[in-house]
Amino acid sequence: MAQGIPDEVIMNTSLMKELADVAKDVALQQGILMRIQETPNSSELVTYAPFTLFPTPVPKAVFLQALAVQTHYNTLVDKISQDPDFLEEALASTIAVDDFTGRLFRIHQQILKEGRSQSIVLGLNRSDYMLDQRNNGLSSLKQIEINTFAASFGGLSSRTPDVHRQILKMAGRLEESQRILDNDPAAGLARAVAKAWELYGSERAVVMFLVEESQRNIFDQRYIEYELWKRNIPTKRKRFDDVCEKGSLDQDKRLFVDGQEVAVVYFRNGYMPQNYPSEKTWEARLMMERSLAVKCPDISTHLAGTKKVQQVLAKPGVLEKFFPDKPQVVEQIRATFAGLYTLDIGPEGDKTVAMALAAPDQFVLKPQREGGGNNIYGSDICQVLQRLKESTERTAYILMDKIQPTPVQNYMLRRDFPLQISNCDSELGVFGVYVRYVITFSFTASSRFCTSRNSLFISS
């Protein structure tokens, strides 16, 4: 599949129809499922999640590069989350105009003031890339973003290799089918959650999945739940309303929801302003952050994944602050950066505005939002920046070079979508997990009281 779908396969319409029908059945059989949009709360009405009929080719060198740099991104995110001065400086202009990021930052400040209750930190991240193709014929791996909050599709993507192997075999592409790698991020994510639960130290406590009221992508989450249950780790699914109404902290700051102690709060909800419809919802988030429960992510790691932090990291000398003695690590991370530009008030931000207005098709305008569908492109960039170019509100955004991938022809299989060849731009998402545990030892020596700290850091 190095060059995508062979022409002789594309031209065979009857074969395409047969392959598409089989692919849908295998996807349903494998559990690559989503609830139907019209009835997202029904457990009985489901369809297959959208996927391509054929796998997307990725050059081996690019794939290995993405895997190699992920451990460094794990370390970088964790270092940022432990550097309150950096977060405050990086986000200063953004929190002044973006109320959502501002409220998150105020929770972060309050936790710092009170002192963190939990020394266990759990990170489940996904770094997304595209292969950038330029006019000079060179291509390179460029990061779109890193997701530190509710990084999804680890469950469903664990099931897609078998679908594509079957389709390639039926298409007479046996050699290509044998080159599809096994992929099981759900198990890897669950292992990290299990380690955090184990370190918490209470077999009676649960892993709480904090979820939305309506959740079409529930099966992606269920795979991680099932992996935890295989390890005899109990899980519960709760909403913000459940925490508001039935959540509490005891005198030791242990979190209880509906009478059940919570060891790990795994946030799959809470990354968009609409997830916080009332003050009670914000109070529930603060209560969870104050608690002894391990948060995934905690508030500092949540802020480390913002677009503004992504842009600041691209400035000269910033990565060196986090890896002062590791120039090769800095080089590996920086090689994945696309151009990132500030919109802060001042000459540099003014230059960015002028650059974007002169060639809007070359850039993407990004607000401080997650969850997809928030970015601004093309002529819409001009409309937004013409309106905001003299306003501090522009600092709620960053500007990024638009990555230019080479489209690959494929068939997108989606419910009620016609079977037709399409030019597909694909992303490569790489999951990374880490658990950091700071152990404090106290002992008496020669009538002096001494404390030693030792960190256990597990990353993959």
N, C-alpha and C positions, 0 to 999 in steps of 0.2 A: 504493500500500500504506500510505497514511498512517494508515488505521484498521484495518489488519490484513486478514484474509481477508474478502472480500465475502460476505454472507449467501447470495446465490444460488449461489455456488460451494460453500460449506460444505454446503448442503442436497443437492447433486448427488452422491450416494454413488457412482454408477458412474463419474463423472468423477474423483472422488477416488482411486478404486482404479486407474484408468488412469494418473493423474498420479503416484501413488506408485510404480507399477511402472516408469514411465519414469525417474523421479528416481533410483531405485536403480541402474538400468542406466547412466544418465549419470554418476552418482557413481563407479561401478566403471570406466567408460570414462575418466573424468578422473583416476583414481588417488586418489580420496578413500578411502583404505584403512587398515585396521588388521588385524593378525593376530588370529586367533580365540582367544578367552580360554582355551579348553581345550587349545590347542596353540600357545602363544605363540612357541615356537622353530622352528616349521615355516614355511619360506619359501613353501610351496605352498598353505597353507590360509589364506585371507584373506576379509574381508567389508568392506562399506562402513562407514566411521566414522559414528556417530550424527549426524544433522543434521535440521533442520526442513524440511518440504516447501516452505514459503514463506519468503521472507526476513522478518526482523524489522524493522518500521518504526522509524527513528530520526529525530527532528526535526533538520532541517538545522543549526539554531543550536547544538544540543547536540553534534552531530558535529564542527562546526568548533571549538567550545570545547575538546573533547577533543584535537583535533589541535594547537591552538595552545598548550595548556599542557604538551604532552609534551616539548617542547624544554626547558622550565623544569624538569621532573622529571628529565630527563637531567642537567642541570647540578647540581640539588640532590643527586642520588645521588652524583655524582662528588665534590662538595664534602664530603659526609658521609664518604666513603671516605678523604678526605685529612685528616680531623680526628680524630686518635686520642683527644684529650681528650674530645671530644663523645661518641664511641662508648663510651669507658670510663664516663663519667658516666651516659649513657642506659641502658646495659646492666648497671650495677653490681648492681641487685637481682635481675635475671633470671639472670645467670650464677652467682649464689650458690646457686640452687635448681634450675636447669635444666642438667643435666649436658651435654647435647648442645651447647647454645649456649655453655656454659662451655668446652668443649673447642675449639670453633671460635675462641673469643676468645683462648685461650692460644696457638693457632697464630698468630693475628694479632699478639699481643704478641711472640712469638719472632721473627717476620719484622721487626717494627719494631726490635727489639734488634739483629738481625744486619744490618739495612739491606736495603731492597728491591733485588733483583737486576735488575729490569726496569723501565724508565721508560715503557714502552708499556702503556696501560690500555685494555681493550676492554669496552664495556658493551652487552649486548643485553637490553633490558628490555621488559616489557609491563605497562602500567597498566590495571587492570580497573575498570569503572564500572557502576553501574546508575542509572536515572532514578528519582529518589525523588519519589513523589507523596504530598502531604500533604492533610489534610482541608480546608485552606483553598483547595484547587484549584491551588496553585502546585506546580511541579515543578522539580527541579534535578539536575544531574549530580553524583553522589557516588562517590568512589573506594572500592572494596572493599579493594584492596591493590595494591602494586606488586611485580612479580616480577623480581628481579635475577638469579635462578638458574634455568637451564633453562626459560626462558619458551617454551612450546610452542605448536603449531598454526599457526605461521607458514607451514609448508609446505602443510598441508591447506586452510587458509583461502584460499590462493592459487588454489585450483581450484573453490571453491564458487560464485563469481559466474556461471559458465557454466551450472551446474545450475539455479540459480534463474531465470536469463533464459529458459531453455528451458521451464520449468514455467509461468512467467507467460504466455509466448506461447501455450502450449497451453490455458491457462485463459482466453484471450481478454483478457489484461491487457497488451497490447502497449506502451502508454504507460509502465506501471510497469516493464516489463522493460528499457526504454531508460534508466531512471533508476538502475539498479543500477551502482554504480561499479566500475571495475577495481580489483583488489586483489592486490598481489604482494609481501607481506612477506618471502617466502622470498628473493627477489632482493635486497631491501634488507638483510636480515640477512647474506646472503652477501657483499655489497659491503663491509660493515664488517669481517667476518672477513678478507676479502681484503686490505683496507688494513692490518690489523694484521700479517698474514703478510708483506706487502710491506715494511713498516717493519722487521720482524725482520731481513730482509736475507740470507736463505739460500734459494736456489731448491731445494736438496736437502731442506730441512726440510719436515715435513708439518704439517697441521692434524689434531690428534688429537681425535676425538669420544670422550669418556669416557662409556661407556654401561653400562646394566644387563645382567645375564646374560640375562634374558628381557625382550624389548622389544616390546610389542604396537604401540606407536606409532612403529615404525621408519620408516614411509614419510614421516611428517612431517619426520624428520631427513634422510632421503635427498634430499628436494628441495633442502635447503641444500647437501648434499654435491655434488649434480649441478651446482648453480650454481657451486660452486668448481672443479669439474673443467672446466667450460666455460672457465674462466680459466687452465687448466693448473696449478691449485694442487692438489697431491696431498693426499689425506685418508686417514686410517686410523681404524678403530673399535677401541677397546681397552677392557677392563674394569679395575676396580681390581686384580683378581688379576694381570692382565698387567703392570701397573705395579709391583706388589709383587715379582713374580718376575723381571721382565726390565727393570726401570727402573733408571736410574743417572744421576748427575751427573758431568760431567768437571771438570777443575780450573777451567774458566771458568764452571761452573754451567750448562752447556748440558745439557738434558734429553734422554736417549736411552731409548727403549723398544724392546726387541727389535732393538737395533742401529741404529735409525732416529732421527735428530735430530728433535725436536718444536719447531716454531715457535709454535704456538698450542694450548693445552689448552682445548677447548670442553666444559665440564661439562654433560652431560645426565644425570648421576647424582652423588649426593653431598649431597642436600638433606634426607635423612631419617636418623634414627639407625640404622635397619636397613640403610642403605647402608654402614655401618662395622661389620662383624661381628667384627672382630679388631683387635688393636693394629697388626698389619701394615698394615691398611687406613688407619688414622690416620697411620702413618709414611709411607705412599705419598702421602697428601694433603699432608703437610708437605714432602716432597721436591719435589712439583710446585710448591708455593708458594715454595720456596727457589730454584727454577730460573730460568734466563734466559727460559724460554718465557713468552709472553703468556698470562695466565689469564683466562678468561671464565666467571664473574667471578673476580677475585682475592679473597682472604679478606676484605679490608676492605669490598669491594662486596657480598659475600655478607652480611656483618653489617649493612650499611646497609639491606638489604631485610627485616630482621626486623620482626615485629609490634610489638615494644616500641619500636623506633625510630619506627615509624609513629605510635604513640601520643604519644611525646615531642614529635614535630614539631608536634602539634596544640596544644601549650601556648602561651599568649601569649608573644610575644617571641622564640620559637625560630627561626621562619623568617626573621625580621629579622636574625638573626645571620649567616645565609648569604647574604642579599641586602640588605645594609645601606643601599644607595643606590637600591634598586629597589622602592618600595612597590607599584607596579602588578603586578610579578611576584609579590610576596607575596600580594596580593589575589587574583590568578588562581589560585594554588595553593590558598590557604586556602578559596576558594569551593567546591572539590571535596571538602573534608574532611567526613566524617560526624562525629558526636560520638564522641570517643575518650577513655577514662577509665582512670586508673591503678588498679591493685590493690596497690600498694606498702603496706607496713605503716605505719600512721599515720592521722590523721584523714581525709585525702583518700581514701585507699584504703578506709577503713571506710565512708565516705559512698557510695562506688561499690558496695560489697557490699550495703548497705541498699537502694540504688536498684534494683539488679538483682533482689534477692529480692522487692521489692514489685511489680515489673512485668516478669517475665522475658521475656514475649513481645515486649517492645520492644527487646531487646538481643541481641547475639551475643557469646559468650565465646570468645576466640581464644587458643590456645596458640602457642608459637613453632615452628610447623611449616608446611611447604609441601607442595604436592602434592594438595590437595583432601581433603575428607572428615574434616577434623580439628576443625572448628568445633562449638560446642555451643549448643543452642537450647532455648527453652521451659523445661519442667519440669526438664530435665537440668541447666540452669544452676543451679537451686535445689539439686539434689543435690550438685553439685560444690562450690558456694560454702558450703553448710551444713557440708560436711565440712572445707573448707579455710579458713573465714573467720577463724580464730584462728591460722592457720599461715602461716609465711613462704612455703610452697609456692604460695600464691595469686599470688605475684609472677611466677610463670612464665606468667601469663595477662594479657591486657588485655580490657577490655570496650568494645564498640562499639555505637552505635545500629544497630538493625536497619533497613536500607534498605527502603522500602516501594514497590516498583515496581507499576505497573498491569499485571496479566497480559494477554497477548495470545493469542487463540485461534490454535492452529496444530496441525499434525500432526507428531509426533516420529517419525522413521523410524529404527528401531533393529532389529538382527537379532532375530528371534523375538519381536517386540513387536507387539501387535495394532494395526491402523490405526484410530485413534480420535482425536477432537478433544480437545485438552488445553489447559489454561491454562498458558502458558509464561512464565517470568520469565527474561529474557535479559540477558546481560552484553555490554558493549561493551569490547573489548580493543584498546588502541592500542599498537603497538610503537614503541620508540624506540631508536636506536643512537648510540653515540659512540666515538670513538677519541681518547685523549689521549696525546700524545708529548712528553716533556720532553727537549729537546736541550741538552747541556752543551758549551759552547765553552771551550777553554783557550787563553790566549795570553799572551805576555810583553810588558810595556810599561814602559819606563824602569826596568828591572831589578826590576820587581815582577811577581809571578805572580797573574793575575786570572782569575776564572771568571764566566761569564755564563750564565744559564739562560733558555731561551725555550721556551714551550709551544705546540705545535700541537694545536688542539682541533677535531675534526670531529664534527658532531652533526647528526642528522636525526630 
